[in-house]
Amino acid sequence: MSKDSKIYIAGHRGMVGSAIWRQLKAIGYTNLVGKTSKELDLRSQAEVISFFKEEKPEVVIDAAARVGGILANNDFPYQFLMENMQIQNNLIDTALQAGVEKFIFLGSSCIYPKLAPQPLKEDCLLTDSLEPTNEWYAIAKISGVKSCEAIRKQFDKDYVSLMPTNLYGTHDNFDLKTSHVLPAMIRKFHEAKLNNHAPVNLWGSGTPMREFLFVDDMAAAVVFALENKLPEHLYNIGTGEDLTIKALAETIQEVVGHTGAIVWDSSKPDGTPRKLMDISKMHELGWKHQVDLTTGIRKTYNWFLENIEEIKEVKM
């Protein structure tokens, strides 16, 4: 891989894609390609084929997806299933037809069964049923993983899938209807702090265990996969450490400076009881995360404060 290789980053404006873009630029990659959703609709096969013919990328990094939390997945199951399959199928198949030798597909830890043994190993994929609250997104991502595996097996191309744990960081989505738990908490605690430290209502019991990875560490894992030929098709990306949602809330509350009460609504779903990634395969190859959770939350909250005027609600 040379520093002037043409690398297309799908979803380069999103939290993950923009982190990958910044990191590649910082280490000297000079030929990066990105298109906004208005410039290129990845759900359209014709548009994707035309783009590949014009740009001729040598490497594709697929960080594009329709994403959201429990509420969004539950309310829009068809869009989460179909749009994600359209995006990844168009990218993967067109890359194959165009002769792209290296493809990095990004997914999610939700591809693994709800009650799989902890920590989650790559080989537990498809061994049991999924968590119902996000199965639509998970099924789409599983089909992407298996597509890349099939291409690797049949055509011997370097197509690899990286499955991150829960990601957070700068450029995150802070819309309370569609965001994931960590950025949603940051916004809730911040707004409650401004409202005379009003009580903060949170979903569930606070007992589920979750693992969180700062987005710059995810970007570093992608760069690692870019610059090395990984021997297998699927790798977990995470910290190998988790904590309860209650402990997460208390950490965010402290960082934000909110001193009011936290009220747990146990009538709302908790989701998967625990989701901790086994990241031993990536550790053995030489990649390891660098940013601890409290530091990452501080970085994320500072970015939130700096960009609070520009943070807009996402319309579903």
KEKOLVEX-873888 format. One record per atom (N, C-alpha, C): x, y, z. Coordinates in steps of 0.1 Angstrom, whole numbers, padded with zeros to 4 digits, always signed. Example, Ala and Ser with C-alpha at 12.3 -4.5 7.8 and 13.67 -1.06 7.14 Angstrom:
# KEKOLVEX-873888
+0132-0057+0078
+0123-0045+0078
+0132-0033+0078
+0128-0022+0071
+0137-0011+0071
+0129+0000+0079
***
This chain:
# KEKOLVEX-873888
+0008-0012+0000
+0000+0000+0000
+0009+0013+0000
+0008+0021-0011
+0015+0033-0011
+0007+0045-0007
+0014+0056-0003
+0007+0067+0002
-0002+0075-0008
+0001+0071-0021
-0008+0078-0032
-0018+0068-0038
-0020+0056-0031
-0030+0047-0036
-0044+0054-0035
-0052+0052-0044
-0066+0058-0044
-0075+0050-0035
-0079+0057-0024
-0087+0050-0013
-0100+0057-0013
-0111+0049-0015
-0124+0055-0014
-0130+0051+0000
-0134+0061+0007
-0140+0060+0021
-0155+0063+0019
-0163+0052+0019
-0177+0054+0019
-0182+0058+0033
-0190+0069+0033
-0194+0074+0046
-0184+0082+0053
-0176+0090+0045
-0165+0098+0050
-0169+0110+0059
-0182+0113+0058
-0187+0124+0067
-0192+0120+0080
-0194+0107+0082
-0199+0101+0095
-0188+0101+0105
-0192+0097+0117
-0183+0097+0128
-0171+0088+0125
-0173+0076+0121
-0162+0066+0118
-0155+0070+0106
-0162+0073+0095
-0155+0076+0082
-0147+0089+0083
-0151+0099+0090
-0143+0111+0092
-0131+0109+0100
-0132+0100+0110
-0120+0097+0118
-0110+0089+0110
-0114+0080+0102
-0105+0073+0093
-0098+0083+0083
-0106+0092+0077
-0101+0102+0068
-0090+0111+0075
-0093+0116+0087
-0084+0124+0094
-0071+0117+0097
-0072+0104+0101
-0060+0096+0104
-0052+0093+0092
-0058+0090+0081
-0050+0087+0069
-0043+0099+0064
-0050+0111+0064
-0044+0123+0060
-0032+0126+0069
-0034+0124+0082
-0023+0127+0092
-0010+0119+0090
-0012+0107+0085
+0000+0099+0083
+0005+0099+0068
-0001+0108+0060
+0005+0111+0047
-0002+0105+0035
-0014+0099+0036
-0021+0094+0025
-0027+0106+0017
-0025+0106+0004
-0027+0119-0004
-0039+0117-0014
-0044+0105-0016
-0053+0103-0027
-0066+0097-0021
-0073+0104-0012
-0085+0099-0006
-0097+0105-0014
-0107+0096-0015
-0119+0100-0023
-0131+0098-0013
-0140+0108-0013
-0152+0107-0005
-0164+0115-0013
-0176+0110-0011
-0187+0116-0017
-0198+0117-0007
-0205+0128-0006
-0217+0129+0003
-0228+0121-0003
-0238+0119+0006
-0250+0112+0001
-0258+0119-0010
-0256+0132-0010
-0263+0140-0021
-0255+0138-0034
-0242+0136-0033
-0234+0134-0045
-0234+0120-0051
-0236+0111-0041
-0236+0097-0045
-0246+0089-0036
-0257+0084-0042
-0266+0076-0034
-0262+0061-0034
-0256+0057-0023
-0251+0043-0023
-0262+0033-0024
-0274+0036-0022
-0285+0027-0024
-0288+0024-0038
-0283+0032-0047
-0285+0031-0061
-0274+0023-0068
-0276+0012-0073
-0266+0004-0080
-0260+0011-0092
-0269+0018-0100
-0264+0025-0112
-0254+0036-0108
-0258+0043-0097
-0249+0054-0093
-0235+0049-0088
-0236+0038-0081
-0223+0032-0076
-0214+0027-0087
-0220+0020-0097
-0213+0015-0108
-0206+0027-0116
-0214+0037-0118
-0209+0049-0125
-0197+0055-0118
-0199+0056-0105
-0188+0062-0096
-0175+0054-0097
-0176+0041-0096
-0164+0032-0097
-0158+0033-0111
-0165+0034-0121
-0160+0036-0135
-0152+0049-0136
-0157+0059-0130
-0151+0072-0131
-0139+0074-0122
-0140+0069-0110
-0129+0071-0100
-0118+0060-0099
-0123+0048-0103
-0113+0037-0102
-0105+0036-0089
-0112+0034-0078
-0105+0033-0065
-0097+0020-0065
-0086+0020-0058
-0078+0008-0056
-0082+0001-0043
-0087+0009-0033
-0091+0003-0020
-0104+0009-0017
-0113+0001-0010
-0126+0006-0006
-0127+0004+0009
-0131+0014+0017
-0133+0013+0031
-0148+0016+0033
-0156+0006+0037
-0171+0008+0038
-0174+0012+0052
-0175+0025+0055
-0180+0030+0068
-0194+0036+0066
-0201+0033+0056
-0214+0039+0053
-0225+0029+0058
-0234+0035+0065
-0245+0026+0070
-0256+0035+0075
-0269+0030+0076
-0279+0036+0083
-0279+0031+0097
-0276+0040+0107
-0274+0035+0121
-0284+0042+0130
-0285+0037+0142
-0293+0043+0152
-0294+0034+0164
-0301+0038+0175
-0302+0031+0187
-0314+0021+0187
-0318+0017+0199
-0329+0007+0200
-0342+0013+0195
-0345+0025+0198
-0357+0031+0193
-0358+0032+0178
-0347+0037+0172
-0347+0038+0157
-0348+0024+0150
-0341+0014+0155
-0342+0001+0150
-0356-0005+0151
-0362-0002+0162
-0375-0008+0165
-0386-0001+0156
-0385+0012+0154
-0395+0019+0147
-0393+0018+0131
-0381+0016+0126
-0379+0015+0112
-0372+0003+0108
-0377-0009+0111
-0370-0022+0108
-0367-0024+0093
-0377-0020+0084
-0375-0023+0070
-0363-0014+0065
-0363-0001+0068
-0352+0007+0064
-0338+0002+0069
-0338-0002+0081
-0325-0006+0087
-0320-0019+0080
-0329-0028+0076
-0326-0040+0069
-0322-0037+0055
-0332-0031+0047
-0330-0030+0033
-0320-0020+0029
-0320-0008+0035
-0310+0002+0031
-0296-0002+0034
-0293-0008+0045
-0280-0013+0048
-0275-0024+0038
-0284-0033+0034
-0281-0043+0024
-0278-0036+0011
-0286-0027+0007
-0284-0020-0006
-0271-0013-0006
-0267-0006+0004
-0255+0001+0005
-0243-0008+0004
-0242-0018+0012
-0231-0027+0012
-0230-0036+0000
-0242-0041-0005
-0242-0050-0016
-0237-0042-0029
-0241-0030-0030
-0236-0022-0042
-0221-0020-0041
-0216-0017-0029
-0202-0014-0028
-0194-0027-0030
-0198-0037-0023
-0190-0050-0023
-0190-0056-0037
-0202-0057-0044
-0202-0063-0057
-0196-0055-0067
-0198-0042-0067
-0191-0033-0077
-0176-0033-0075
-0172-0033-0063
-0157-0034-0060
-0151-0047-0066
-0158-0058-0064
-0154-0071-0070
-0153-0070-0085
-0164-0065-0091
-0165-0064-0106
-0154-0055-0111
-0151-0044-0104
-0141-0034-0108
-0127-0039-0106
-0125-0050-0099
-0111-0055-0097
-0104-0050-0085
-0112-0044-0075
-0106-0038-0063
-0101-0050-0055
-0088-0049-0051
-0081-0060-0044
-0083-0060-0029
-0085-0048-0024
-0086-0046-0009
-0099-0039-0005
-0107-0045+0003
-0120-0040+0008
-0121-0042+0023
-0124-0031+0030
-0125-0032+0045
-0140-0029+0048
-0147-0039+0053
-0161-0038+0056
-0162-0036+0072
-0169-0025+0075
-0172-0023+0090
-0186-0026+0094
-0187-0034+0105
-0200-0038+0109
-0202-0034+0124
-0207-0043+0132
-0211-0040+0145
-0211-0053+0154
-0209-0052+0167
-0209-0063+0176
-0223-0069+0177
-0233-0062+0172
-0247-0067+0173
-0249-0079+0163
-0239-0082+0155
-0241-0094+0146
-0240-0107+0154
-0235-0107+0166
-0234-0119+0174
-0247-0122+0182
-0249-0135+0185
-0262-0139+0192
-0263-0132+0205
-0276-0129+0209
-0279-0122+0221
-0273-0129+0233
-0274-0142+0234
-0269-0149+0246
-0256-0157+0243
-0248-0152+0234
-0235-0159+0231
-0226-0158+0243
-0218-0168+0245
-0208-0168+0256
-0199-0156+0256
-0197-0150+0267
-0189-0138+0268
-0174-0142+0272
-0164-0135+0268
-0165-0124+0257
-0168-0130+0243
-0173-0122+0235
-0178-0127+0221
-0166-0130+0212
-0166-0142+0208
-0155-0146+0198
-0161-0146+0184
-0152-0144+0174
-0156-0143+0161
-0164-0156+0156
-0160-0167+0161
-0166-0180+0157
-0180-0183+0163
-0185-0173+0171
-0199-0175+0176
-0209-0170+0166
-0205-0164+0156
-0214-0158+0146
-0223-0169+0140
-0236-0166+0140
-0247-0175+0135
-0249-0188+0143
-0245-0188+0156
-0247-0200+0164
-0260-0199+0172
-0267-0188+0172
-0279-0187+0180
-0287-0174+0175
-0298-0171+0182
-0307-0160+0178
-0301-0147+0182
-0305-0136+0175
-0300-0123+0177
-0309-0115+0187
-0303-0104+0192
-0311-0095+0200
-0322-0089+0192
-0335-0091+0196
-0346-0086+0188
-0347-0071+0185
-0341-0063+0194
-0342-0048+0192
-0333-0043+0181
-0323-0051+0177
-0315-0046+0166
-0312-0057+0155
-0321-0067+0154
-0318-0078+0145
-0319-0073+0130
-0326-0063+0127
-0327-0059+0113
-0314-0054+0108
-0308-0045+0116
-0294-0040+0113
-0284-0051+0113
-0285-0060+0123
-0276-0071+0125
-0276-0080+0113
-0288-0084+0108
-0289-0093+0097
-0283-0087+0084
-0285-0074+0082
-0279-0067+0071
-0263-0068+0072
-0258-0065+0083
-0244-0066+0085
-0238-0080+0084
-0245-0090+0089
-0241-0104+0087
-0240-0107+0072
-0249-0103+0064
-0249-0106+0050
-0236-0099+0044
-0232-0087+0049
-0220-0081+0044
-0207-0089+0048
-0207-0094+0060
-0196-0102+0065
-0194-0114+0056
-0206-0121+0054
-0205-0134+0046
-0202-0131+0032
-0206-0120+0026
-0202-0116+0013
-0187-0115+0011
-0181-0107+0021
-0167-0105+0020
-0159-0119+0022
-0165-0127+0031
-0159-0140+0033
-0159-0149+0020
-0171-0148+0014
-0173-0156+0001
-0163-0151-0010
-0161-0138-0011
-0152-0133-0021
-0138-0137-0018
-0134-0136-0005
-0121-0140-0001
-0118-0155-0004
-0129-0163-0002
-0127-0178-0004
-0127-0181-0019
-0136-0175-0027
-0138-0178-0041
-0128-0171-0050
-0125-0159-0047
-0116-0151-0056
-0103-0147-0050
-0100-0151-0038
-0087-0149-0031
-0083-0134-0031
-0093-0125-0028
-0091-0111-0026
-0090-0107-0012
-0083-0097-0009
-0081-0092+0005
-0093-0084+0010
-0105-0091+0012
-0117-0085+0017
-0118-0089+0032
-0118-0079+0041
-0118-0082+0055
-0129-0074+0062
-0135-0080+0072
-0146-0074+0080
-0141-0071+0094
-0143-0059+0099
-0139-0055+0112
-0152-0052+0120
-0154-0058+0131
-0166-0057+0139
-0163-0049+0152
-0166-0036+0152
-0163-0028+0164
-0173-0030+0175
-0169-0028+0187
-0179-0027+0198
-0186-0014+0197
-0193-0010+0208
-0200+0003+0207
-0190+0015+0206
-0192+0023+0195
-0183+0034+0192
-0189+0047+0197
-0180+0056+0200
-0184+0069+0204
-0172+0079+0201
-0175+0092+0201
-0164+0101+0199
-0169+0114+0192
-0159+0122+0187
-0162+0134+0181
-0170+0131+0168
-0178+0141+0164
-0187+0139+0152
-0198+0129+0154
-0201+0125+0166
-0211+0115+0169
-0225+0121+0167
-0235+0113+0167
-0249+0117+0166
-0255+0119+0180
-0259+0131+0183
-0264+0135+0196
-0280+0137+0196
-0286+0133+0185
-0301+0134+0184
-0307+0123+0194
-0316+0128+0203
-0321+0119+0213
-0330+0108+0208
-0335+0109+0196
-0344+0099+0190
-0336+0088+0183
-0324+0092+0178
-0317+0082+0169
-0303+0079+0174
-0298+0085+0184
-0285+0083+0188
-0283+0070+0197
-0271+0066+0199
-0267+0055+0208
-0266+0060+0222
-0264+0051+0231
-0266+0054+0245
-0256+0064+0250
-0243+0064+0246
-0233+0073+0252
-0236+0087+0248
-0237+0090+0235
-0239+0104+0231
-0253+0109+0236
-0263+0100+0237
-0276+0105+0242
-0274+0109+0256
-0267+0101+0264
-0265+0105+0278
-0257+0118+0280
-0247+0120+0271
-0240+0133+0272
-0250+0145+0270
-0258+0144+0260
-0268+0155+0257
-0278+0156+0269
-0283+0145+0274
-0293+0146+0285
-0287+0152+0297
-0275+0148+0301
-0269+0153+0313
-0265+0168+0311
-0261+0172+0299
-0258+0186+0296
-0270+0194+0297
-0281+0190+0291
-0293+0198+0291
-0299+0199+0305
-0298+0188+0313
-0303+0188+0326
-0295+0197+0335
-0282+0198+0332
-0273+0207+0340
-0277+0221+0337
-0280+0225+0325
-0284+0238+0322
-0298+0241+0328
-0306+0231+0330
-0319+0232+0336
-0319+0231+0351
-0309+0238+0358
-0308+0237+0372
-0306+0223+0378
-0298+0216+0370
-0294+0202+0374
-0307+0193+0377
-0316+0194+0367
-0328+0186+0368
-0325+0171+0368
-0334+0163+0373
-0332+0148+0372
-0331+0144+0358
-0323+0133+0356
-0322+0127+0342
-0328+0114+0342
-0338+0112+0333
-0344+0099+0331
-0337+0091+0321
-0334+0078+0324
-0327+0069+0315
-0334+0056+0314
-0333+0050+0302
-0340+0038+0299
-0334+0026+0307
-0343+0016+0311
-0338+0003+0316
-0335+0004+0331
-0327-0007+0334
-0324-0008+0348
-0310-0003+0352
-0302-0001+0341
-0288+0003+0344
-0278-0009+0346
-0284-0021+0346
-0275-0033+0349
-0268-0039+0337
-0273-0037+0324
-0265-0044+0313
-0251-0039+0313
-0242-0048+0308
-0228-0045+0307
-0225-0041+0293
-0217-0030+0291
-0214-0026+0277
-0199-0022+0276
-0194-0023+0264
-0180-0020+0261
-0180-0008+0251
-0171+0002+0253
-0171+0013+0244
-0157+0016+0239
-0156+0020+0226
-0143+0022+0220
-0144+0036+0214
-0134+0044+0217
-0133+0058+0211
-0130+0057+0196
-0136+0065+0188
-0136+0064+0174
-0122+0065+0168
-0113+0073+0174
-0100+0074+0168
-0092+0060+0169
-0096+0052+0179
-0090+0039+0181
-0095+0030+0170
-0108+0031+0166
-0114+0024+0155
-0107+0027+0142
-0105+0040+0140
-0098+0045+0128
-0084+0038+0127
-0077+0038+0139
-0064+0032+0139
-0064+0017+0135
-0075+0010+0139
-0076-0004+0135
-0078-0006+0120
-0086+0004+0114
-0088+0004+0100
-0075+0006+0093
-0067+0015+0097
-0054+0018+0091
-0045+0006+0092
-0046-0001+0104
-0038-0014+0106
-0042-0024+0096
-0055-0026+0093
-0060-0035+0083
-0056-0031+0069
-0056-0018+0067
-0052-0013+0054
-0037-0016+0051
-0029-0014+0060
-0014-0015+0058
-0009-0030+0060
-0018-0039+0064
-0014-0053+0066
-0024-0062+0060
-0019-0073+0055
-0029-0083+0050
-0032-0093+0061
-0044-0091+0067
-0049-0099+0078
-0052-0113+0074
-0048-0123+0081
-0049-0137+0077
-0063-0143+0077
-0072-0137+0084
-0086-0142+0085
-0096-0131+0080
-0108-0135+0078
-0118-0126+0072
-0126-0117+0082
-0125-0121+0095
-0134-0114+0105
-0126-0111+0118
-0126-0099+0122
-0119-0095+0134
-0128-0086+0143
-0128-0088+0156
-0134-0080+0166
-0125-0068+0169
-0131-0056+0171
-0123-0044+0175
-0130-0038+0187
-0122-0038+0198
-0127-0032+0210
-0116-0030+0220
-0121-0028+0233
-0111-0026+0244
-0109-0038+0252
-0118-0048+0252
-0117-0059+0260
-0122-0057+0275
-0127-0045+0277
-0132-0041+0290
-0146-0035+0289
-0154-0039+0299
-0168-0033+0299
-0172-0028+0313
-0184-0022+0314
-0189-0016+0326
-0204-0016+0325
-0211-0014+0336
-0225-0013+0336
-0230+0000+0330
-0242+0000+0325
-0248+0013+0320
-0249+0023+0331
-0252+0018+0343
-0252+0027+0355
-0239+0034+0357
-0228+0026+0357
-0215+0031+0359
-0211+0041+0347
-0215+0038+0335
-0213+0047+0324
-0220+0060+0327
-0233+0060+0331
-0241+0072+0334
-0234+0080+0344
-0229+0074+0355
-0222+0081+0365
-0209+0088+0361
-0202+0081+0352
-0190+0087+0346
-0193+0099+0338
-0203+0098+0329
-0207+0109+0321
-0212+0120+0329
-0220+0117+0339
-0225+0128+0348
-0214+0136+0354
-0203+0129+0359
-0192+0135+0365
-0185+0144+0355
-0182+0139+0343
-0175+0146+0333
-0183+0159+0329
-0196+0158+0327
-0205+0169+0323
-0206+0179+0335
-0206+0174+0347
-0207+0183+0358
-0222+0184+0363
-0230+0174+0360
-0244+0174+0365
-0245+0169+0379
-0252+0175+0388
-0253+0171+0402
-0267+0166+0406
-0276+0165+0396
-0290+0161+0400
-0291+0146+0401
-0303+0141+0402
-0306+0127+0403
-0307+0120+0390
-0304+0107+0390
-0306+0098+0379
-0317+0089+0382
-0328+0089+0373
-0340+0081+0375
-0340+0070+0364
-0340+0058+0368
-0340+0046+0358
-0355+0042+0356
-0359+0041+0343
-0372+0037+0339
-0371+0022+0335
-0374+0013+0344
-0373-0001+0342
-0384-0007+0333
-0394+0001+0329
-0404-0003+0320
-0398-0003+0305
-0387+0004+0303
-0381+0004+0290
-0371-0007+0288
-0368-0012+0276
-0360-0024+0274
-0345-0021+0277
-0339-0032+0282
-0324-0031+0285
-0316-0035+0273
-0321-0043+0264
-0313-0049+0253
-0305-0060+0258
-0295-0064+0251
-0286-0075+0255
-0280-0074+0269
-0281-0084+0277
-0275-0083+0291
-0261-0079+0291
-0253-0085+0282
-0238-0081+0282
-0233-0083+0268
-0224-0074+0264
-0217-0075+0251
-0203-0071+0252
-0194-0081+0255
-0180-0078+0256
-0173-0086+0245
-0164-0079+0238
-0157-0085+0226
-0144-0092+0231
-0142-0104+0225
-0129-0110+0226
-0120-0104+0215
-0110-0097+0218
-0102-0090+0209
-0088-0096+0208
-0087-0108+0212
-0073-0114+0213
-0067-0116+0199
-0075-0118+0188
-0070-0120+0175
-0063-0107+0170
-0069-0096+0172
-0063-0083+0168
-0051-0080+0177
-0051-0083+0190
-0040-0081+0198
-0028-0089+0194
-0031-0101+0190
-0020-0110+0186
-0013-0105+0173
-0021-0098+0165
-0015-0092+0153
-0008-0079+0155
-0011-0072+0166
-0003-0060+0170
-0011-0048+0172
-0025-0048+0170
-0033-0036+0173
-0038-0036+0187
-0038-0024+0193
-0045-0023+0207
-0050-0009+0208
-0061-0007+0215
-0067+0006+0217
-0058+0014+0226
-0059+0028+0225
-0050+0037+0232
-0058+0046+0242
-0071+0049+0239
-0078+0059+0246
-0087+0053+0257
-0085+0056+0270
-0094+0051+0280
-0107+0058+0280
-0117+0052+0287
-0131+0056+0285
-0133+0071+0291
-0128+0074+0302
-0130+0087+0308
-0124+0098+0299
-0112+0095+0294
-0105+0105+0285
-0113+0106+0272
-0118+0095+0267
-0126+0096+0255
-0139+0104+0257
-0146+0102+0268
-0158+0109+0271
-0155+0124+0272
-0144+0128+0279
-0140+0142+0280
-0138+0148+0266
-0131+0141+0257
-0129+0146+0244
-0142+0147+0236
-0151+0138+0238
-0164+0138+0231
-0172+0150+0236
-0173+0152+0249
-0181+0163+0255
-0175+0176+0251
-0162+0177+0251
-0156+0190+0246
-0160+0193+0232
-0160+0183+0223
-0164+0185+0209
-0178+0189+0208
-0187+0182+0217
-0201+0185+0217
-0203+0200+0221
-0196+0205+0231
-0197+0219+0235
-0193+0229+0224
-0182+0225+0217
-0176+0233+0206
-0186+0234+0194
-0194+0224+0192
-0202+0223+0180
-0217+0223+0183
-0221+0227+0195
-0235+0226+0199
-0244+0233+0190
-0240+0244+0184
-0249+0252+0175
-0252+0244+0162
-0242+0236+0158
-0243+0229+0145
-0250+0215+0147
-0251+0211+0159
-0257+0197+0161
-0272+0198+0158
-0276+0191+0148
-0290+0192+0144
-0297+0178+0146
-0310+0178+0148
-0317+0166+0149
-0318+0159+0136
-0317+0146+0136
-0318+0138+0124
-0332+0134+0122
-0337+0137+0110
-0351+0134+0107
-0352+0120+0100
-0360+0111+0106
-0361+0098+0101
-0371+0097+0089
***
